[in-house]
Amino acid sequence: MSTATPATQTLGRAAIAFEVLEYDYAPGNDRVGLQAAEAIGLPPQEVLKTLMVEVDGKPACAVIPSDRTLSMKRVAAAFGGKAAQMMPPDKAERLTGYHTGGISPFGQKRRVPTAFQADALDPALIVLNGGKRGLMLRLAPDDAVTAAGAIRALLCAD
C-alpha cells in the first residue's frame, strides 16, 4: 500500500516525525477505530478517531479516543456554538477529500476548526488515521495538535 497521502505529505512538509502503521481494513465495520487498535495491538485510548461534525451548521473536526463517544453539547461548547451534530458521511468525504474510515485531521481538502479530546493527549505517542483506510500514523501529541492547527478541549461524553 502506498503511504503517500495528503496527511503524510502535510506532516512531511511541516518536518514532523511520524511512524506509519498499516493494517488490513475490514469494510462494513462501524467501529473502525476499535478495529484499527486491535489490528495494530495498541490500547484503544491511544488510537484516536477523527469525526467530522457540524456546529451551528458549520463544519468542524473532533479527534477522540476510539473507545469513547462524543458529547454534542461539549462539542458545541468547544467550538463556541449552541448545537452540534455528526456530519453526514458523504458531506464529510467531499469536505475532507478522504473516504470515511480513512479521514485524517491532517491535509484535509478544506481546513476546518479542529479539537482534540484533552486527556487523549496524555500518552507519549498517539495514533491517528493517515488519510487512507488501513493507514495509521503514530506521532507525538503536541506535534499532532500543531499540525492540525487544533485546540484541546473536553469533547467526550463521560
N, CA and C atoms as an extended XYZ file, in Angstrom:
474
Properties=species:S:1:pos:R:3:atomname:S:1:resname:S:1:resid:I:1 pbc="F F F"
N         0.857       -1.189        0.000 N   MET     1
C         0.000        0.000        0.000 CA  MET     1
C         0.891        1.237        0.000 C   MET     1
N         0.541        2.177       -0.823 N   SER     2
C         1.273        3.440       -0.845 CA  SER     2
C         0.951        4.222        0.419 C   SER     2
N         1.970        4.802        1.010 N   THR     3
C         1.746        5.585        2.231 CA  THR     3
C         1.739        7.079        1.955 C   THR     3
N         1.775        7.471        0.701 N   ALA     4
C         1.725        8.893        0.355 CA  ALA     4
C         0.259        9.336        0.298 C   ALA     4
N        -0.107       10.186        1.218 N   THR     5
C        -1.450       10.764        1.271 CA  THR     5
C        -1.297       12.251        1.568 C   THR     5
N        -2.346       13.041        1.401 N   PRO     6
C        -2.251       14.444        1.810 CA  PRO     6
C        -1.850       14.586        3.288 C   PRO     6
N        -2.262       13.640        4.123 N   ALA     7
C        -1.904       13.703        5.548 CA  ALA     7
C        -0.404       13.523        5.749 C   ALA     7
N         0.183       12.486        5.139 N   THR     8
C         1.620       12.258        5.310 CA  THR     8
C         2.430       13.375        4.650 C   THR     8
N         1.940       13.894        3.542 N   GLN     9
C         2.633       14.997        2.876 CA  GLN     9
C         2.603       16.260        3.740 C   GLN     9
N         1.461       16.512        4.397 N   THR    10
C         1.343       17.674        5.283 CA  THR    10
C         2.330       17.567        6.437 C   THR    10
N         2.420       16.394        7.050 N   LEU    11
C         3.357       16.199        8.159 CA  LEU    11
C         4.800       16.311        7.673 C   LEU    11
N         5.083       15.763        6.514 N   GLY    12
C         6.432       15.844        5.956 CA  GLY    12
C         6.864       17.274        5.688 C   GLY    12
N         5.949       18.062        5.094 N   ARG    13
C         6.272       19.479        4.818 CA  ARG    13
C         6.512       20.256        6.118 C   ARG    13
N         5.828       19.855        7.187 N   ALA    14
C         5.989       20.540        8.472 CA  ALA    14
C         7.174       19.985        9.266 C   ALA    14
N         7.901       19.033        8.698 N   ALA    15
C         9.054       18.395        9.346 CA  ALA    15
C         8.663       17.760       10.681 C   ALA    15
N         7.485       17.135       10.708 N   ILE    16
C         7.001       16.454       11.909 CA  ILE    16
C         7.280       14.965       11.755 C   ILE    16
N         7.957       14.412       12.759 N   ALA    17
C         8.297       12.990       12.736 CA  ALA    17
C         7.055       12.143       12.997 C   ALA    17
N         6.902       11.078       12.211 N   PHE    18
C         5.799       10.152       12.413 CA  PHE    18
C         6.206        8.771       11.922 C   PHE    18
N         5.514        7.777       12.442 N   GLU    19
C         5.724        6.392       12.032 CA  GLU    19
C         4.448        5.901       11.365 C   GLU    19
N         4.577        5.192       10.265 N   VAL    20
C         3.434        4.627        9.557 CA  VAL    20
C         3.136        3.233       10.098 C   VAL    20
N         1.866        2.993       10.410 N   LEU    21
C         1.396        1.675       10.841 CA  LEU    21
C         0.284        1.263        9.887 C   LEU    21
N         0.383        0.077        9.315 N   GLU    22
C        -0.643       -0.384        8.382 CA  GLU    22
C        -1.350       -1.607        8.954 C   GLU    22
N        -2.613       -1.764        8.585 N   TYR    23
C        -3.393       -2.931        8.998 CA  TYR    23
C        -4.403       -3.246        7.907 C   TYR    23
N        -4.982       -4.432        7.977 N   ASP    24
C        -5.984       -4.844        6.992 CA  ASP    24
C        -7.333       -4.278        7.394 C   ASP    24
N        -7.779       -3.278        6.661 N   TYR    25
C        -9.067       -2.635        6.907 CA  TYR    25
C       -10.188       -3.593        6.525 C   TYR    25
N       -11.177       -3.744        7.408 N   ALA    26
C       -12.328       -4.613        7.137 CA  ALA    26
C       -13.539       -3.738        6.841 C   ALA    26
N       -13.956       -3.651        5.576 N   PRO    27
C       -15.108       -2.820        5.231 CA  PRO    27
C       -16.364       -3.287        5.957 C   PRO    27
N       -17.251       -2.355        6.216 N   GLY    28
C       -18.515       -2.676        6.863 CA  GLY    28
C       -18.453       -2.620        8.378 C   GLY    28
N       -17.272       -2.458        8.936 N   ASN    29
C       -17.144       -2.357       10.393 CA  ASN    29
C       -17.471       -0.927       10.797 C   ASN    29
N       -18.483       -0.746       11.638 N   ASP    30
C       -18.869        0.611       12.017 CA  ASP    30
C       -18.023        1.166       13.161 C   ASP    30
N       -17.104        0.395       13.672 N   ARG    31
C       -16.210        0.860       14.738 CA  ARG    31
C       -14.770        0.740       14.256 C   ARG    31
N       -14.450        1.563       13.268 N   VAL    32
C       -13.154        1.498       12.590 CA  VAL    32
C       -11.996        1.732       13.558 C   VAL    32
N       -12.139        2.685       14.467 N   GLY    33
C       -11.063        2.978       15.419 CA  GLY    33
C       -10.730        1.792       16.298 C   GLY    33
N       -11.756        1.102       16.779 N   LEU    34
C       -11.520       -0.081       17.612 CA  LEU    34
C       -10.903       -1.210       16.796 C   LEU    34
N       -11.348       -1.353       15.555 N   GLN    35
C       -10.774       -2.361       14.665 CA  GLN    35
C        -9.286       -2.063       14.452 C   GLN    35
N        -8.958       -0.807       14.214 N   ALA    36
C        -7.562       -0.422       13.993 CA  ALA    36
C        -6.717       -0.688       15.240 C   ALA    36
N        -7.230       -0.314       16.410 N   ALA    37
C        -6.483       -0.522       17.661 CA  ALA    37
C        -6.172       -2.002       17.858 C   ALA    37
N        -7.169       -2.842       17.639 N   GLU    38
C        -6.962       -4.283       17.799 CA  GLU    38
C        -5.959       -4.804       16.777 C   GLU    38
N        -6.096       -4.362       15.537 N   ALA    39
C        -5.225       -4.851       14.459 CA  ALA    39
C        -3.763       -4.467       14.666 C   ALA    39
N        -3.506       -3.286       15.225 N   ILE    40
C        -2.111       -2.860       15.419 CA  ILE    40
C        -1.608       -3.136       16.833 C   ILE    40
N        -2.493       -3.702       17.672 N   GLY    41
C        -2.080       -4.135       19.005 CA  GLY    41
C        -1.841       -3.026       20.004 C   GLY    41
N        -2.629       -1.967       19.917 N   LEU    42
C        -2.487       -0.853       20.860 CA  LEU    42
C        -3.784       -0.653       21.619 C   LEU    42
N        -3.704       -0.086       22.837 N   PRO    43
C        -4.924        0.191       23.591 CA  PRO    43
C        -5.789        1.215       22.852 C   PRO    43
N        -7.115        1.045       22.870 N   PRO    44
C        -7.995        1.950       22.118 CA  PRO    44
C        -7.885        3.413       22.535 C   PRO    44
N        -7.480        3.685       23.770 N   GLN    45
C        -7.364        5.084       24.190 CA  GLN    45
C        -6.172        5.788       23.547 C   GLN    45
N        -5.231        5.017       22.957 N   GLU    46
C        -4.088        5.607       22.258 CA  GLU    46
C        -4.316        5.715       20.753 C   GLU    46
N        -5.391        5.104       20.273 N   VAL    47
C        -5.734        5.147       18.856 CA  VAL    47
C        -6.937        6.074       18.714 C   VAL    47
N        -6.714        7.227       18.114 N   LEU    48
C        -7.750        8.248       18.050 CA  LEU    48
C        -8.520        8.171       16.741 C   LEU    48
N        -9.803        8.527       16.818 N   LYS    49
C       -10.639        8.572       15.617 CA  LYS    49
C       -10.967       10.014       15.294 C   LYS    49
N       -11.090       10.283       14.014 N   THR    50
C       -11.384       11.620       13.509 CA  THR    50
C       -12.841       11.656       13.082 C   THR    50
N       -13.608       12.529       13.704 N   LEU    51
C       -15.042       12.639       13.432 CA  LEU    51
C       -15.357       14.029       12.899 C   LEU    51
N       -16.077       14.068       11.814 N   MET    52
C       -16.482       15.345       11.241 CA  MET    52
C       -17.868       15.696       11.767 C   MET    52
N       -17.996       16.920       12.254 N   VAL    53
C       -19.237       17.389       12.870 CA  VAL    53
C       -19.639       18.730       12.247 C   VAL    53
N       -20.850       19.141       12.576 N   GLU    54
C       -21.316       20.473       12.200 CA  GLU    54
C       -21.752       21.174       13.471 C   GLU    54
N       -21.220       22.364       13.677 N   VAL    55
C       -21.565       23.176       14.851 CA  VAL    55
C       -22.278       24.416       14.329 C   VAL    55
N       -23.520       24.536       14.720 N   ASP    56
C       -24.370       25.618       14.203 CA  ASP    56
C       -24.304       25.673       12.680 C   ASP    56
N       -24.278       24.480       12.064 N   GLY    57
C       -24.276       24.369       10.604 CA  GLY    57
C       -22.920       24.534        9.941 C   GLY    57
N       -21.860       24.778       10.730 N   LYS    58
C       -20.524       24.966       10.167 CA  LYS    58
C       -19.658       23.738       10.448 C   LYS    58
N       -18.810       23.341        9.493 N   PRO    59
C       -18.002       22.131        9.675 CA  PRO    59
C       -16.905       22.306       10.722 C   PRO    59
N       -16.625       21.195       11.407 N   ALA    60
C       -15.532       21.143       12.382 CA  ALA    60
C       -15.070       19.691       12.473 C   ALA    60
N       -13.929       19.503       13.092 N   CYS    61
C       -13.315       18.184       13.212 CA  CYS    61
C       -13.028       17.905       14.681 C   CYS    61
N       -13.471       16.733       15.158 N   ALA    62
C       -13.249       16.327       16.550 CA  ALA    62
C       -12.419       15.046       16.559 C   ALA    62
N       -11.373       15.024       17.371 N   VAL    63
C       -10.486       13.866       17.443 CA  VAL    63
C       -10.530       13.338       18.870 C   VAL    63
N       -10.988       12.085       19.003 N   ILE    64
C       -11.191       11.492       20.326 CA  ILE    64
C       -10.679       10.050       20.344 C   ILE    64
N       -10.478        9.471       21.544 N   PRO    65
C       -10.075        8.060       21.618 CA  PRO    65
C       -11.118        7.157       20.959 C   PRO    65
N       -10.644        6.093       20.333 N   SER    66
C       -11.540        5.215       19.572 CA  SER    66
C       -12.556        4.487       20.440 C   SER    66
N       -12.339        4.429       21.751 N   ASP    67
C       -13.278        3.727       22.616 CA  ASP    67
C       -14.257        4.669       23.325 C   ASP    67
N       -14.309        5.918       22.901 N   ARG    68
C       -15.198        6.890       23.553 CA  ARG    68
C       -16.172        7.478       22.540 C   ARG    68
N       -17.184        8.176       23.053 N   THR    69
C       -18.183        8.806       22.193 CA  THR    69
C       -18.205       10.304       22.459 C   THR    69
N       -18.668       11.032       21.468 N   LEU    70
C       -18.774       12.487       21.579 CA  LEU    70
C       -19.965       12.892       22.433 C   LEU    70
N       -19.817       13.990       23.135 N   SER    71
C       -20.927       14.706       23.750 CA  SER    71
C       -21.180       15.899       22.838 C   SER    71
N       -22.319       15.915       22.173 N   MET    72
C       -22.586       17.019       21.231 CA  MET    72
C       -22.670       18.358       21.955 C   MET    72
N       -23.088       18.332       23.200 N   LYS    73
C       -23.134       19.564       23.992 CA  LYS    73
C       -21.711       20.104       24.207 C   LYS    73
N       -20.779       19.199       24.527 N   ARG    74
C       -19.381       19.616       24.731 CA  ARG    74
C       -18.728       20.045       23.414 C   ARG    74
N       -19.065       19.351       22.328 N   VAL    75
C       -18.518       19.718       21.018 CA  VAL    75
C       -18.959       21.130       20.654 C   VAL    75
N       -20.251       21.410       20.824 N   ALA    76
C       -20.759       22.755       20.515 CA  ALA    76
C       -20.031       23.799       21.354 C   ALA    76
N       -19.878       23.530       22.638 N   ALA    77
C       -19.200       24.482       23.529 CA  ALA    77
C       -17.740       24.685       23.119 C   ALA    77
N       -17.054       23.600       22.754 N   ALA    78
C       -15.636       23.691       22.379 CA  ALA    78
C       -15.420       24.596       21.173 C   ALA    78
N       -16.395       24.596       20.255 N   PHE    79
C       -16.270       25.403       19.051 CA  PHE    79
C       -17.064       26.706       19.140 C   PHE    79
N       -17.537       27.054       20.340 N   GLY    80
C       -18.233       28.322       20.534 CA  GLY    80
C       -19.621       28.367       19.923 C   GLY    80
N       -20.268       27.222       19.818 N   GLY    81
C       -21.595       27.174       19.216 CA  GLY    81
C       -22.670       26.754       20.203 C   GLY    81
N       -23.881       26.636       19.687 N   LYS    82
C       -25.025       26.258       20.518 CA  LYS    82
C       -25.436       24.808       20.313 C   LYS    82
N       -25.281       24.293       19.082 N   ALA    83
C       -25.717       22.931       18.782 CA  ALA    83
C       -24.721       22.263       17.838 C   ALA    83
N       -24.553       20.954       18.037 N   ALA    84
C       -23.649       20.184       17.182 CA  ALA    84
C       -24.323       18.888       16.778 C   ALA    84
N       -23.914       18.395       15.608 N   GLN    85
C       -24.398       17.099       15.142 CA  GLN    85
C       -23.321       16.474       14.264 C   GLN    85
N       -23.424       15.161       14.074 N   MET    86
C       -22.489       14.476       13.191 CA  MET    86
C       -22.734       14.951       11.756 C   MET    86
N       -21.662       15.077       11.001 N   MET    87
C       -21.766       15.442        9.595 CA  MET    87
C       -22.114       14.174        8.808 C   MET    87
N       -23.018       14.266        7.840 N   PRO    88
C       -23.305       13.096        7.013 CA  PRO    88
C       -22.019       12.607        6.320 C   PRO    88
N       -21.836       11.279        6.216 N   PRO    89
C       -20.598       10.742        5.636 CA  PRO    89
C       -20.270       11.278        4.247 C   PRO    89
N       -21.252       11.410        3.366 N   ASP    90
C       -20.949       11.897        2.020 CA  ASP    90
C       -20.440       13.332        2.043 C   ASP    90
N       -20.990       14.139        2.923 N   LYS    91
C       -20.531       15.525        3.056 CA  LYS    91
C       -19.118       15.562        3.639 C   LYS    91
N       -18.843       14.697        4.631 N   ALA    92
C       -17.511       14.627        5.233 CA  ALA    92
C       -16.467       14.240        4.183 C   ALA    92
N       -16.830       13.308        3.309 N   GLU    93
C       -15.894       12.879        2.268 CA  GLU    93
C       -15.615       14.004        1.271 C   GLU    93
N       -16.640       14.718        0.866 N   ARG    94
C       -16.433       15.843       -0.073 CA  ARG    94
C       -15.584       16.938        0.569 C   ARG    94
N       -15.846       17.241        1.816 N   LEU    95
C       -15.151       18.324        2.509 CA  LEU    95
C       -13.683       18.000        2.764 C   LEU    95
N       -13.406       16.769        3.183 N   THR    96
C       -12.037       16.404        3.574 CA  THR    96
C       -11.193       15.871        2.426 C   THR    96
N       -11.847       15.279        1.431 N   GLY    97
C       -11.100       14.618        0.371 CA  GLY    97
C       -10.710       13.194        0.729 C   GLY    97
N       -11.151       12.714        1.881 N   TYR    98
C       -10.869       11.354        2.339 CA  TYR    98
C       -12.159       10.533        2.379 C   TYR    98
N       -12.011        9.209        2.326 N   HIS    99
C       -13.155        8.320        2.494 CA  HIS    99
C       -13.392        8.089        3.982 C   HIS    99
N       -14.662        7.912        4.386 N   THR   100
C       -14.939        7.574        5.782 CA  THR   100
C       -14.187        6.286        6.115 C   THR   100
N       -13.706        6.212        7.330 N   GLY   101
C       -12.836        5.113        7.721 CA  GLY   101
C       -11.384        5.427        7.447 C   GLY   101
N       -11.137        6.553        6.791 N   GLY   102
C        -9.773        6.963        6.468 CA  GLY   102
C        -9.560        8.453        6.636 C   GLY   102
N       -10.489        9.135        7.302 N   ILE   103
C       -10.378       10.593        7.466 CA  ILE   103
C        -9.300       10.927        8.486 C   ILE   103
N        -8.418       11.799        8.095 N   SER   104
C        -7.333       12.269        8.954 CA  SER   104
C        -7.562       13.740        9.294 C   SER   104
N        -7.089       14.183       10.452 N   PRO   105
C        -7.183       15.617       10.756 CA  PRO   105
C        -6.137       16.441       10.004 C   PRO   105
N        -5.212       15.759        9.329 N   PHE   106
C        -4.143       16.439        8.590 CA  PHE   106
C        -4.411       16.398        7.094 C   PHE   106
N        -4.123       17.492        6.411 N   GLY   107
C        -4.176       17.507        4.958 CA  GLY   107
C        -5.568       17.429        4.366 C   GLY   107
N        -6.561       17.866        5.117 N   GLN   108
C        -7.914       17.863        4.571 CA  GLN   108
C        -8.014       18.865        3.425 C   GLN   108
N        -8.877       18.570        2.481 N   LYS   109
C        -9.066       19.442        1.317 CA  LYS   109
C        -9.423       20.859        1.755 C   LYS   109
N       -10.278       20.965        2.739 N   ARG   110
C       -10.646       22.267        3.290 CA  ARG   110
C       -10.367       22.241        4.788 C   ARG   110
N        -9.497       23.107        5.236 N   ARG   111
C        -9.144       23.137        6.659 CA  ARG   111
C       -10.321       23.691        7.463 C   ARG   111
N       -10.670       22.985        8.522 N   VAL   112
C       -11.774       23.404        9.387 CA  VAL   112
C       -11.277       23.467       10.824 C   VAL   112
N       -11.995       24.173       11.706 N   PRO   113
C       -11.599       24.175       13.106 CA  PRO   113
C       -11.534       22.737       13.635 C   PRO   113
N       -10.482       22.456       14.395 N   THR   114
C       -10.242       21.096       14.884 CA  THR   114
C        -9.970       21.123       16.377 C   THR   114
N       -10.485       20.119       17.081 N   ALA   115
C       -10.240       19.989       18.516 CA  ALA   115
C        -9.912       18.541       18.845 C   ALA   115
N        -8.965       18.360       19.748 N   PHE   116
C        -8.607       17.043       20.274 CA  PHE   116
C        -9.143       16.931       21.695 C   PHE   116
N        -9.653       15.763       22.043 N   GLN   117
C       -10.041       15.493       23.422 CA  GLN   117
C        -8.794       15.682       24.275 C   GLN   117
N        -8.863       16.570       25.254 N   ALA   118
C        -7.684       16.976       26.022 CA  ALA   118
C        -6.943       15.800       26.659 C   ALA   118
N        -7.659       14.901       27.345 N   ASP   119
C        -6.958       13.817       28.035 CA  ASP   119
C        -6.473       12.717       27.089 C   ASP   119
N        -6.857       12.772       25.837 N   ALA   120
C        -6.352       11.814       24.849 CA  ALA   120
C        -4.908       12.119       24.473 C   ALA   120
N        -4.434       13.276       24.878 N   LEU   121
C        -3.082       13.707       24.519 CA  LEU   121
C        -2.068       13.394       25.615 C   LEU   121
N        -2.479       12.607       26.615 N   ASP   122
C        -1.590       12.260       27.723 CA  ASP   122
C        -0.483       11.259       27.372 C   ASP   122
N        -0.751       10.232       26.533 N   PRO   123
C         0.324        9.284       26.210 CA  PRO   123
C         1.488        9.966       25.493 C   PRO   123
N         2.656        9.334       25.561 N   ALA   124
C         3.846        9.883       24.890 CA  ALA   124
C         3.656        9.925       23.382 C   ALA   124
N         2.938        8.929       22.836 N   LEU   125
C         2.652        8.875       21.407 CA  LEU   125
C         1.186        8.513       21.209 C   LEU   125
N         0.592        9.068       20.163 N   ILE   126
C        -0.783        8.732       19.814 CA  ILE   126
C        -0.809        8.243       18.373 C   ILE   126
N        -1.893        7.579       18.017 N   VAL   127
C        -2.048        7.054       16.666 CA  VAL   127
C        -3.317        7.644       16.070 C   VAL   127
N        -3.203        8.144       14.844 N   LEU   128
C        -4.334        8.748       14.132 CA  LEU   128
C        -4.389        8.210       12.719 C   LEU   128
N        -5.525        8.378       12.084 N   ASN   129
C        -5.660        7.939       10.708 CA  ASN   129
C        -4.746        8.756        9.807 C   ASN   129
N        -4.170        8.077        8.834 N   GLY   130
C        -3.222        8.712        7.921 CA  GLY   130
C        -3.791        9.111        6.582 C   GLY   130
N        -5.124        9.101        6.459 N   GLY   131
C        -5.730        9.562        5.223 CA  GLY   131
C        -6.099        8.465        4.254 C   GLY   131
N        -6.034        7.222        4.715 N   LYS   132
C        -6.396        6.085        3.874 CA  LYS   132
C        -6.821        4.958        4.805 C   LYS   132
N        -7.847        4.236        4.416 N   ARG   133
C        -8.294        3.095        5.216 CA  ARG   133
C        -7.147        2.107        5.359 C   ARG   133
N        -6.850        1.732        6.601 N   GLY   134
C        -5.761        0.796        6.871 CA  GLY   134
C        -4.411        1.443        7.072 C   GLY   134
N        -4.361        2.771        7.082 N   LEU   135
C        -3.096        3.501        7.246 CA  LEU   135
C        -3.195        4.404        8.472 C   LEU   135
N        -2.367        4.133        9.461 N   MET   136
C        -2.364        4.920       10.694 CA  MET   136
C        -0.993        5.571       10.870 C   MET   136
N        -0.970        6.680       11.598 N   LEU   137
C         0.270        7.409       11.863 CA  LEU   137
C         0.464        7.542       13.366 C   LEU   137
N         1.670        7.221       13.838 N   ARG   138
C         1.997        7.382       15.258 CA  ARG   138
C         2.924        8.590       15.386 C   ARG   138
N         2.546        9.517       16.269 N   LEU   139
C         3.350       10.721       16.453 CA  LEU   139
C         3.122       11.309       17.845 C   LEU   139
N         3.918       12.294       18.184 N   ALA   140
C         3.801       12.963       19.478 CA  ALA   140
C         2.520       13.803       19.501 C   ALA   140
N         1.798       13.792       20.610 N   PRO   141
C         0.543       14.543       20.692 CA  PRO   141
C         0.687       16.032       20.385 C   PRO   141
N         1.726       16.676       20.910 N   ASP   142
C         1.902       18.111       20.648 CA  ASP   142
C         2.109       18.382       19.163 C   ASP   142
N         2.825       17.471       18.486 N   ASP   143
C         3.021       17.620       17.041 CA  ASP   143
C         1.694       17.474       16.291 C   ASP   143
N         0.856       16.543       16.751 N   ALA   144
C        -0.456       16.338       16.114 CA  ALA   144
C        -1.314       17.596       16.240 C   ALA   144
N        -1.340       18.171       17.420 N   VAL   145
C        -2.134       19.383       17.657 CA  VAL   145
C        -1.619       20.521       16.779 C   VAL   145
N        -0.304       20.679       16.729 N   THR   146
C         0.299       21.735       15.907 CA  THR   146
C        -0.023       21.538       14.432 C   THR   146
N         0.175       20.316       13.934 N   ALA   147
C        -0.047       20.040       12.505 CA  ALA   147
C        -1.496       20.251       12.096 C   ALA   147
N        -2.415       19.967       13.008 N   ALA   148
C        -3.843       20.121       12.705 CA  ALA   148
C        -4.342       21.538       12.998 C   ALA   148
N        -3.495       22.369       13.602 N   GLY   149
C        -3.942       23.711       13.995 CA  GLY   149
C        -5.097       23.619       14.977 C   GLY   149
N        -5.000       22.652       15.882 N   ALA   150
C        -6.115       22.294       16.757 CA  ALA   150
C        -6.042       22.930       18.132 C   ALA   150
N        -7.162       22.808       18.834 N   ILE   151
C        -7.233       23.173       20.243 CA  ILE   151
C        -7.426       21.896       21.051 C   ILE   151
N        -7.195       22.014       22.351 N   ARG   152
C        -7.507       20.926       23.282 CA  ARG   152
C        -8.801       21.290       23.972 C   ARG   152
N        -9.693       20.319       24.101 N   ALA   153
C       -10.991       20.603       24.711 CA  ALA   153
C       -11.606       19.317       25.251 C   ALA   153
N       -12.640       19.469       26.057 N   LEU   154
C       -13.418       18.321       26.506 CA  LEU   154
C       -14.510       18.090       25.469 C   LEU   154
N       -14.450       16.934       24.817 N   LEU   155
C       -15.374       16.625       23.720 CA  LEU   155
C       -16.197       15.371       23.984 C   LEU   155
N       -15.712       14.509       24.875 N   CYS   156
C       -16.329       13.196       25.066 CA  CYS   156
C       -17.404       13.196       26.138 C   CYS   156
N       -18.346       12.264       25.946 N   ALA   157
C       -19.341       12.001       26.982 CA  ALA   157
C       -18.615       11.310       28.129 C   ALA   157
N       -19.079       11.519       29.323 N   ASP   158
C       -18.412       10.883       30.494 CA  ASP   158
C       -18.636        9.397       30.547 C   ASP   158
